Amino acid sequence: MFVTYVLYSPVHDKIYIGYTSDLIDRFRSHNQFATKGHTIKFRPWEVIHIEFFDSKSEAMKREKELKSSRGRDFIRTKILH
């Protein structure tokens, strides 16, 4: 099973979108363990949205949709507010 997820940093008002097969491990990486990368600058993160998929390709497709301007509008208008 794969998960497409949306993280939100309320301190910095930032959104991060990704996919993984292990959400808990990935979330820990974003918030605690990673020592480099984009997400370390905007900690702490909250998981604000998740969607489950049977295949990696489906999760990747949804991630791409959410990263589009239309997808980010959906996140900001339907999920955050």
C-alpha angles and dihedrals in degrees: 000000000000131000130208108204141186121212124195129199106203092186092059100022090234130148125209123189125195146139133232145159091230112043097178093053092044092049091051089050092053094047106032122000107043115096098186139027139072099295098057091071094060104044137178101060129188125203104236102167139018134180124188126221136181095222138042091231092057091050091048091050092052091046089055091049092051091048091057119095089254091051093049089049088053090052094047096045104033105028107029099038 
